[in-house]
Amino acid sequence: MDKIKLTYFDIDGGRAEPVRLALYLGGIEFEDCRVSFSEFERMRGSTPLHALPVVEIDGVMYTQGNAMCRYFGKLTGLYPSDSWQSFLCDEVLEIVEDAILALGRTFGLRGNELKAARAALCEGMYTRCLKVLDERLEAAGGEYFAERRLTVADPKVYVWMTRLKSGALDYVPSDLPDTIAPRLVRHMERVAMEPGVVAYYASRRKQT
């Protein structure tokens, strides 16, 4: 296996977390490089799109978290081989990415402006995303999004849902998913109990 270095902010979550989980669950050794926000400002210009995450494979730097999920998912069996199931998996990856981008557009706002923007996000984009993902999960059998097993789509949704439910996002009610997408809440709880996911976060606690 090529030497892999994944660089992202020093948080358990965000765009790199599904990639970290895919690598860990697939048994691929990688350097988990975590940087502070101030460190990133110093290194921003050295990244392809001036953004994180980036992954270095044999010293060459690449970008795009969903592309990383798909690539490492294929290497580890966490990505469907069937074309239709791959499409279902990809749709989920992109829906969550759209939701993340929509939240990002509210960063930097303050006070009533932030409150209004987050309310519009919850009533609009987030409600639509939650409803569609809930429907897709039901259509796929109710437990996983593709092939009735864990694929990279599941950690992607799990990480996003965990943040929504954390209460850490100002003006985003932590119970928003409960009222709109209860299947997704049960899915989040199910993924959290996957043995590999449990082991990953146990290893993280030992490191901190």
N, C-alpha and C positions, 0 to 999 in steps of 0.2 A: 504494500500500500504506500502511496505517495505521502510525503510529509505534509500534514495539514495544520494550519494555524488559523483559527477563527477569532476575529477581533470584534468586540462590541463593548458597550458600556458595562460598568461593574454593577449590574443589577440582575436579579433572577426574574427575567421577563423580557418583554420587548420583542423586536423582530428576530433576534438571534436565538431566542430560547427554543423555538421549534427545531432549529437546526442543531443546537446543542443536544436536544433530546434525541433527535434522529441518529446522530453520531453515537451517543451513549447507548441507546437501545440496540443499535446495530453492531456494537462492539468494535467500533473504529476508534483507534487512538488519535487524539488531536490535542493541540495546544490551545487551551481556552484562555485567550488573552483578553483581559478585562481592563478597560481604561476609564479614568475619570473624565468628566465633561471638560475640565480644563486641559487634560492631556489630549483629548480629541481635537480641541481648537488648535493645538500646536501641530498635530499631525494631519489635519483636515486636507490640506493641499496635496498630500501624498497618496490620497485614496482616489480611485478612478472617478467617482461622482461626488467627491467631497462629503461622503456620508458613510454611515455604518449600518449593517454589518459588512465586513469584507472577509473573504477567506483567501489565504495563500496556499496554493498547492504547488509544491516543489519550488517555492520562492516567487511564483507568479501570482499577483493579486487579482481577485475576481469579486464581483458584486452581485446584488439581487438575492434577497433571502429566499424567495419562492423557488428560484432556480437551484439554490443550494439544497432546499428541501427535496426537490425532485431528484437531483443528482445523487445525493447521499441515500435517499429513499430507494433508488434503483439499485445501488450498490449493496444495500442491506436487506432487500426484500420488503421494505416498508412502502413501496410504491407499486400500484397495480401493473400487471403485464397486459391485461385485457384493455383494448382501446377505449371501450365505453366506460369501464370502471376508472380508467386514467382520467377521462374527461370529468367524471363526477368528482374525483379527488382534486383536479385542477380548479374546478369551479369553486369549490370550498376555499382553497388557498387564496384565490383572487377576491372572493367576497370579503374575507377577513382582511386582506390587504387594503381593499377599498375603505373598509371601516376604520382601519388604523390611519390611513391618509386623511380621512375626514376629521378625525380627532386632532391630528397634527395641525390642521388649519386653525384650530382654536387656541393653540399655544401662543403665548405672548399677549393675549387679551387679558383685561383686568376688570374687576368690579362687575357692574351691570352688563357691560358688553360681553364678558365671559359667560355670565349667567344666561343671557339671552341666546348666545351661540350654542352653549351646551344643551339648553332646553330644545332648541331647534334640531340639534343633532339627535337627541333622544327621541323626539317625536317623529323625526323624518328618517334619516339614513339608518340609525341604529335599530329602530323598530322594523324597518324593511329587511335589514340584514338578519336580524334575529328570527323573524318570521320565515324567511326563505330557508335559512339553515335548519330551523326546526322542521320544516316540511321535507327538506332533503333527507334529514336524519330518519324521519318516519318512513319515507319511501324506501330507504336503504335497509330497513329492518328494525330501526329504532336504537341500535347500539353503536354502530360505527358508520362512517360515511361512504365507505367503498368496500366491496368484497366481503362484507360481514366480518371484518377483522380490523385490527389496528393498522392504519396507514399514516403517512405524514400529515394527512388532513386532520387527523384527530388531535395531535399535539398543537397544531396551529389554532384550532378552535379552543382547545383547553387553555392555552396561554392567554388568549384574548378574553375568554369568559372569566378566568381567574382575576384578571385586572378589573373587569366590569364589576365583579362581585366583591372586590376588595374594599370598596368605599373610598379609595384613594383619589378618585377623580372628582374634583369639585363639580357640583351640580349634575352629576350623573348618579341617579339613585342606585344603590347597590342591589335593590330588589327588582330592577328593571327587567332582567332576564326571567325572573320567576313568574311575572305576570304575562309575559309575551311568549316565552319559549321554554316551558318547563322541561321538555325533553332535553334541551341543551344543558340545563342545570344538572339533570341526572347523568348526562354524558360527561360533563366536567367531573363529577364525583367518581364516575366509573374510571375515567382515564387516570385520575389521581391515585387510584388504587391498583393500577397496573403494576406488577412486580418491578419492572424495569424503571418505571417512573418513581416509585417509592425508593428504590435503590439509588437513583440519581440524586434525589433531594437529600437522602440520608448522607450521601458522599459530600454534598455541598455543605451540610451542617458541620461535618468534620473539618472542612477546610476553613470555616469562618469562626 
